[in-house]
Amino acid sequence: MADGMNRFLGDTPGRTLVKLIVVSLIVGFVMSIFGLAPMDLVYAIRRFVLDLWHTGFNALGDIGQYLLIGATVVIPVFIILRLFASRN
């Protein structure tokens, strides 16, 4: 079981814990220099997802509008061409 744990963690649990503590200290120090808090990152990710969600639906609305505008020309032309083709 210890071998599976070492394989999962990439090293022994003690060494992995020390590495995680050191990296956490470095990241925490850099974040405090820039005035960032963990919740700022959570809010930024949430805002990004919501903006992407709303922009995506706006893009779909634009595509639907383009489809309707194009259909007002294409459908009548298609019907006229089919009527002329059926006469022959």
C-alpha positions as CSV (number, residue, x, y, z in Angstrom):
1,M,0.0,0.0,0.0
2,A,2.9,2.4,0.8
3,D,4.3,1.8,-2.7
4,G,0.9,2.8,-4.3
5,M,0.8,5.9,-2.1
6,N,4.3,6.9,-3.1
7,R,3.4,6.3,-6.8
8,F,0.3,8.5,-6.4
9,L,2.1,11.3,-4.6
10,G,5.3,11.1,-6.7
11,D,7.4,10.8,-3.6
12,T,7.1,9.8,0.0
13,P,4.3,11.4,2.0
14,G,6.7,13.3,4.2
15,R,8.7,14.8,1.4
16,T,5.5,15.6,-0.5
17,L,4.2,17.5,2.5
18,V,7.4,19.5,2.9
19,K,7.3,20.4,-0.8
20,L,3.6,21.5,-0.6
21,I,4.4,23.6,2.5
22,V,7.3,25.4,0.8
23,V,5.3,26.0,-2.4
24,S,2.3,27.2,-0.4
25,L,4.6,29.7,1.5
26,I,6.0,31.0,-1.8
27,V,2.6,31.4,-3.5
28,G,1.2,33.0,-0.4
29,F,4.0,35.5,-0.2
30,V,3.7,36.4,-3.9
31,M,-0.1,36.7,-3.6
32,S,0.3,39.0,-0.6
33,I,2.8,41.2,-2.5
34,F,0.2,41.7,-5.2
35,G,-2.6,42.2,-2.7
36,L,-4.5,39.1,-3.8
37,A,-6.7,37.0,-1.5
38,P,-7.8,33.4,-2.3
39,M,-11.5,34.6,-2.5
40,D,-10.4,37.2,-5.1
41,L,-9.4,34.3,-7.3
42,V,-12.6,32.5,-6.7
43,Y,-14.6,35.6,-7.6
44,A,-12.5,36.2,-10.7
45,I,-13.1,32.6,-11.9
46,R,-16.8,33.0,-11.1
47,R,-17.0,36.3,-13.0
48,F,-15.1,34.7,-16.0
49,V,-17.5,31.8,-16.2
50,L,-20.6,34.1,-15.9
51,D,-19.2,36.5,-18.6
52,L,-18.5,33.5,-20.8
53,W,-22.0,32.1,-20.2
54,H,-23.7,35.4,-21.1
55,T,-21.5,36.1,-24.0
56,G,-22.1,32.6,-25.3
57,F,-25.8,33.1,-25.3
58,N,-25.5,36.5,-26.9
59,A,-23.4,34.9,-29.7
60,L,-26.1,32.3,-30.1
61,G,-28.7,35.1,-30.3
62,D,-26.7,36.8,-33.0
63,I,-26.4,33.5,-34.9
64,G,-30.2,33.1,-34.7
65,Q,-30.7,36.6,-36.0
66,Y,-28.3,36.0,-38.9
67,L,-30.2,32.7,-39.6
68,L,-33.6,34.5,-39.7
69,I,-32.3,37.3,-41.9
70,G,-30.7,34.9,-44.3
71,A,-33.8,32.7,-44.4
72,T,-36.0,35.6,-45.5
73,V,-34.0,35.6,-48.7
74,V,-33.0,32.0,-49.1
75,I,-36.3,30.3,-48.5
76,P,-38.3,32.4,-51.1
77,V,-35.5,32.0,-53.7
78,F,-35.5,28.2,-53.0
79,I,-39.3,28.0,-53.4
80,I,-39.1,30.0,-56.7
81,L,-36.3,27.8,-58.1
82,R,-38.1,24.6,-57.1
83,L,-41.3,25.9,-58.8
84,F,-39.4,26.7,-62.0
85,A,-37.6,23.4,-61.9
86,S,-40.9,21.4,-61.5
87,R,-42.3,23.0,-64.7
88,N,-39.5,21.3,-66.8
